[in-house]
Amino acid sequence: MTDGSALYQLPMTYRGAPIAEGALDAAHGLIAVTEHSVLGTRWIYDGETDPVWVSELVRLVQTSGVSDPSSKHGVGPAEARGHLLKPGELIESPVTVELRRMVTAGDPADEPGRVGVVMGTWHPDGPGTTATTGCLAVLRIAN
């Protein structure tokens, strides 16, 4: 999503059941409850409050994985790539995810406590143009 001068990200999850009470901040992360003509009631959450989204982001970093490329019309291919910065096993409970809601081009600062980052690549001027890379999220060991 862009306002013409900045790029924003709002990851969302689409669920067939509500997130269990007490899981992260699910009550505050509910965006909408909708009705699908075939699937029935669906719950849409801000991804940052969904434990499945968080565990998948941690897995992306742990495995140095790459997302499936986005094919959003008009912006060219976009992807997210995990980078593990410290050796060892990441598990969710001691790891915090700092989502960069306003995405800026360039590498993230070498901040203390980082164990991983998720970098994104997109084409801000449309398909066939030069790709831009920026930080989507930083993972830290929780204190």
N, C-alpha and C positions, 0 to 999 in steps of 0.2 A: 504494500500500500504506500502511496506517495502523496504528498501534498503539493508536488511540483518542485519543491526544493530539498526535501529530505525523504528518505526511505524508512518506513516503519515496518516492524514485523509483529504480528499477533498470531502466534501458533494456536490452533484450535483443535480440539478432539471431538469426535462425533461418536457417541456411545448409545448402546441399546439398553442401558440401565444407568441409574444415577451412581455417582461415586459414593462409596460408603461414608457415613458420617465420621468425622475425625481424621480422614485421610487428607494430609496436607491442609489446604485451605479451600476445600471443594465448595463449601457453601458460598464463599465469596467469589469463586471462579466460574460459577454457572452463568453463562451468557444467555441461553435461551432453551426452552423446551419446545420442540416442534413435533408435528405429526407428518410422517411419511406415508404415502398412500399404500405402500406394500409392507414396509418394515415396522410401521406403527410409531409409537412414541420414541423420540430420540432426544438425548441430552447433549447440549453443546457447551463445552467448557473452554476456558482459557487454558491452553496447554500447560502453562507453568504450574497450575494447581492440580493437574492430573498425574497421579503416580505412575501410570503407564507411560505417559509422554516423558516424564523425568527419567524413568529407567531406560527408555529407548535412547534418549540423548546421552546418558552415561554409557550405554553400550556402544553408541556411535563413536564416542571418544576412546573407550577401552579397546575397540577393535580397529581403530583408525579407519572407520567405515566411511562410505560415501552414500548420500541419499540418492534415490531415483531422481533423475533430472525433472524439474518442473517444466511444464509445457504451457504456461500461462500465455495466452494470446498477446502478442505485441511487445513482449519483453525479452524474447530469446530464451535459451535454456538457462536454468538456474539450478544450483545444487548446494548442499551443505556437506562439509567434510570434517570429520573428527580428528583431532591431533592430541595424542597422549604425550604430555610433557615430562612426566616423572615415571620411572619404571615402577611396576607393581600393579596389583589388582585394585580397581575402583569398585566400591560398592556404594549403593545409594545413601545409606543412612549417614555416613560421615561426609558426604559430598554435597556441597551446595551449588546450585546452578544460578548464575547471574546472567539473565537474559538481557541482551542489548536491544531494547525495543526500538531505539532509533539507531539504524545501521549506518555506519560511516565507512568509507573506503580506507584501506590500509591495515597494517598489522596492529594487534593490540599492544599496549604498553607492557613491558616486562614487570608486571606487578607481583609482589610477594604472595606466596601461598597458592599460586596457580598450579593445578595438576593437569589441566587440559583445556583446550579451546575448540570451539566449533567455528570454522571459517565458511563463509558463503561466497559464491561466485554468481554474478548476475550481469545482465546487459542493460544498463540504465537507458541507453539510447535506442533500444530495440534490437531485434534479431539482426545478425550479421555485423554488429558493431563490436567495438572493443569491450572485452569483459572487465568487470571491476570485482575486486575481492575485498571483503571486510569481515570483522569479527561479529558473529551472531550470538555467541554465548561463551562465558568463562566458567570453568569448574574449579572449585576450591575445596580443600579439606575443611570441614566444619570444625569450629573450636568448641 
